[in-house]
Amino acid sequence: MASRTLSRVTKALLAPALALGATVGLASAPASAAVWNSCDQWGNTNLNGYTLYNNIWGSGAGSQCIWANSGTNWGVWADHPGTGGIKSYPNQTKAINKSITSLTSLTSSYNVSVPSSGAYNTSYDIWDTDHDYEIMLWVNKTGAVGPLGSSQGTVALGGHSWNVFKGTNGANEVFSFIRTSNSSSGTVSILPILKWIKDTKKWMGNETIGDVQFGYEVTSSSGGLNFTTNNLTVSSG
């Protein structure tokens, strides 16, 4: 089930006040000297126009450390127990702050290396500035994970085929697009997806898109697993 992402956004923003210096893991960044790393629960930094968050927000979490060579090349080592419930969403965030109708393009390219075990999804998490709507794009998933809400059928948009789900987490509407087959690299045209939600389905109006996040919703990764973002870029016009 998709997480209550509004909570993780709020917690990340309040990180300095809530968990200054709180360390939840002892693992270190990879041997290739990263320019930044953190095992803090809410560890975050800004690099090359992107914000990186460690973001361990779920209950029953274990250890997790994030590292970055740049704003577009980063990864996570996570050791979360094999229990239900999402433990974390380490992510890379790009601020957009444009309305859907004022956007002429919104595109992202991704290239990741992910484990074959554990329970997680690799996903975009897209928010309007008021946090009324959350649009998730899952490009791959492994283990016992699934989206929030009810099935709305299958649609081909933005260069991919998706199974669509619509629901609410009690704080905001959640629209989840689950790629019909797993992918570790590709390009997604996000704007047609937003326009389909707005114009075809009329599930939301001309919202201002605040953040485009990309990361890993980790439910379990017992023994320690590595999630690597080899390259992730977001561009808008």
N, C-alpha and C positions, 0 to 999 in steps of 0.2 A: 504494500500500500504506500502511496506517495506520502512524503513527510509533510509536516506542518512548516512549510518553508518560510512563512512570515516570521515564525519564531526564530529561525536561524539567522534571518537577516537582522532582526532587532538585536539579538544577542551579540552578533558580530560587531554591530555598531556600538554597543555598550561595553565591548570587551575591556577597554582600559580600566573602567570603573569596577567591573565585576570580577575580573580575574587577573589582576596585574601580576605578571610573573608566574602564574600558575602553570606548573609543568605536569603533563599527564603521560609523558613517555620518555624513555631513555635512549631510543634509537637515534642515530645520527643521519645526516645527509649522505648521499652516495660518495664514493671515493673521489670521483671527479669533483673538484672543489666548487661547490655551489656558492653563488654570491649571497645567498640568504637561506637560512633554515630555521625552523622553530618546532618545538614540541609543546608549546603552550596551547592550551585548549582553544583560545581565541586568537592565536598568533596571526598577524596580518602585516602586509607591506605593500608598497606601491612600486611597480617596476615597469618602465616602458609604456606607460599609459594604461596599465592593468593593475587591479588590486588582487592580491592572493590572500586567501583565508584558509587556516587549518580547520576551524569550524567543527569541533566535536560537540554536537548539540544534543544528541539522544541519550536516553537513560541506559545504564548498564554498559557504557562504553569502556574499552580498554585503552591501549596506548596508540598514539598516532603522531607522526612527525612529517612535516612538509619541507621541501627544499625547492630551490629555484635557481636555474642558471640565467634566466631572463624572465620577463613577463609572459613570454609565450612558450617557454620550455621549463617544465617543473614536474614534480611528482610527489607521491606520498607513500610512506611505509605505514601500514595499519595492522594492528593486532587486536581485533575486536572479537568477543566471544560468539559462539555459534548459537545465539539466542535470537528471538524475533525482535523486530523493531529497528528502524534505521538509527545508526549510531552517529553518523557524521556525513557532512557534505563538503569536503575540501574542494575549493573552487577558485576559478579565475574569473574576474568580473570586469566588464567593459561598460562604462556609462554611455548611454545613447541620448536620452532626454530630448526626444523628438516625437511628435504625434505621428500616428500611422499614416495619415494623409500627407504629411509633409516629408515623409521619407520617400526617396526615389530608389533606394536599395538598402538592404540589410543582409549581409552575407557572412558566413563563417566557414573556415576550413579547419579540419581537425585531423590529427594523427596521434594515436595512442597505442600504448602497449599495456595490456591488462591481463590479469591472471585467469587461469582456466578453472579455478576453484573459488570457494567462498560464495557469498551472496551479495550482489551489488548491481547497480546500473551506472552506465556512463551517460550523462545527460546534460543538455542545456536547460537552464531555468531562467525564464524571461518574465520580467515584472513590469507592470505599469507603475507610474510614480506614486500612486495612491495605495498600492498593494491590494487592490480589489481583485485583480486577476493574475493568475500564475499560469504560464504556458510552458510545459515541459516537453522536450524532445529527447527521447531515449534512443541513442544510436546503437547501444548494445546492452545486454543484460545477462547475468549468470546467476543460477541458484533460485531460491524461493523468494522472488520479488515480483511485485505486480503494481499496477497503477491504481489510483483512487478513482471511484466512480463507476459508471456504467458504459458499456460499449456503444459507440456511435457509428460503427462500421469502419470501412477501410477507404483511404483516399491517397491519391498520388499528388504530392505537392513539394515544391522546393527541391526537386531532383531525387526524391525518395518516396517509397510507399510506406504508409503508416496505418497502424490500427489506432483508432481514436477513442478516447475515454473522456467523459465529462462528469465532474463531481464537485464537492465542496469539502473543505477541511474544517468548517465552522468559522473560519476567519476570512476566507476568500474563495472565489471560484477557481477550480483547477481544470485545465484542459491538457490532457496528456496524449502525446503522439509517440507511439511505440513502433520503432522501425520493424518491418515485417521479417527482416533477417539481420543478424548482427553484423556490424561494420566497425573496423578499427581506423579507417581513414576515409575522407571524402569532403565534399563541400555541400553546405546547406544554404539555400536561398530562403531566409527566414521571412522576408516581407510577404511573399505569397501566402504563407501560412497565416500570418496575422490578418491579412485581407480576407482570407477565407472564413476565419472566425468572425470577423466584423461584418463583412458584406454578404457572404453566402449563408452562414448560419445565424447571423445577427445575435451572437452570444454576448457581444460587448460593442461599445460605441467607438468613437475616434479617440482611443486612449493615448496618452503620452507614454511611450516606452522608456522606462528608466534605465534598468540594468539588463544586460545579457550576461548570464553566468554560465560557466561550463565546468563540470567536475564529476565527482564520483559519489553517489549515494551508497554508502557502505552499511550493510546490515550485519554481515559477519565476515571475518577474515582471520580465523583462528590460526595461531602459529606465526602470523606476520606475512602479509602479502604486499607486493609492490604495484603501484599504479603510476604509470608514467605518461605525461603529456609531452610527446616529442615535439609537437608544434600545434598551436591553436591561435588563430587570428580571427578577429571580428572587425568588419568594416561596414560603414554606413554612408549613405549619401542623401 
